[in-house]
Amino acid sequence: MDTNTIVQIIVQVIAGVIGGQAVGVALKQAAMGQLTKILGGAIGGVGGAAILGSLLGGGGVDAAAAAGGIGSAIDLKNILGGAGGGAILTGILGAVMGAMKK
């Protein structure tokens, strides 16, 4: 794996965790711990960036973008896709956990 590919994944994970934490704060009624928000955000971040990247052309992590240097790793597809995917997956987890709590 190339270093730039690893940087892309790290950017997606960090953006996903930030999105997951934001949704976790908004969903106070859901019984979610920090580990759930972090893992949901990280997994959703990588998945969301991959989906957004494939919709806009190229995958979330592709070799052509990785060859472009670290600037290509920190682009809107990785940041917005990561934050959105992390927020969505954490929101789904919160809704499921809230329903199971009742």
Secondary structure, 3 states (H helix, E strand, C coil): CCHHHHHHHHHHHHHHHHHHHHHHHHCCCCCCCHHHHHHHHHHHHHHHHHHHHHHHCCCCCCHHHHCCCHHHHCCHHHHHHHHHHHHHHHHHHHHHHHHHHC
